[in-house]
Amino acid sequence: MKFTPRQEEIVDIVKNNEPISGDEIAKKLGLTKSTLRSDFAVLTMTGILDARQKVGYIYSGLAEQSLLAESLSQYLIKDHMIQAITANPDMTVNDAITQLFMYDAGSLYVVDPENNQLAGVVSRKDLLRSIIGQTHNTTLAIIMTRMPNIIVAQPNQSILDAAKLIAQHQIDSLPIVTPNYEILGKLSKSNIVNLLVEICQSEV
């Protein structure tokens, strides 16, 4: 697996400062710990780093997948995905903002009403940017990120596959689709982190 430059920098920091906490690593990089959450997840899943409670991160030096990574490869997306909040391309930005906060979601998935296929995605940032200098009557079709520029996953892929996609593309969630791009649900960073916690607690 090829790591991002930031993940390689994290490994170097841990090598030279182990044991070191996530907060200390974030401080050295000038970032927040939450920003690095997916990077920490990938590096621990692949066995490069070992996270020890009340101690911090240490360098394990494993080049092969760890037992945790092997475990995650057994978990399927379809068993852990959650409901995706969908919208029509003609929905206005004003209505979309209401929808987003009503469901406390990070993204809206725009579905083509003619074929029920995923047509685009709109994030909170997209909506906030769109209300600057534009009317709230602007439709999602105008501001959404369109297919094929959306990273997707299918329900029978593993959680490990999903984690790699999220880390590689620096996104918050993945729409889960059929081979015909009909949307089935979504998988977010939070879903993966929660599963990691469950697995780790079960091994204690």
Buried (B, 14 or more C-beta within 10 A) or exposed (E): BEBBEBBEBBBEBBBEBBBBBBEBBBEBBEEEBEEBBBBBBBBBBBBBBBBEEEEBBBBBEBEEBBEBBEBBBEBBBBEBBBEBBBBBBEBBBBBBBEBBEEEEBBBBBBBBEEEBBBBBBBBBEBBEEBBEEEEEEBBBBEBBEEBEEBBBBBBEBBBBBBBBBBBBEEBBBBBBBBEEBEBBBBBBBEBBBEBBEEBBEEEE
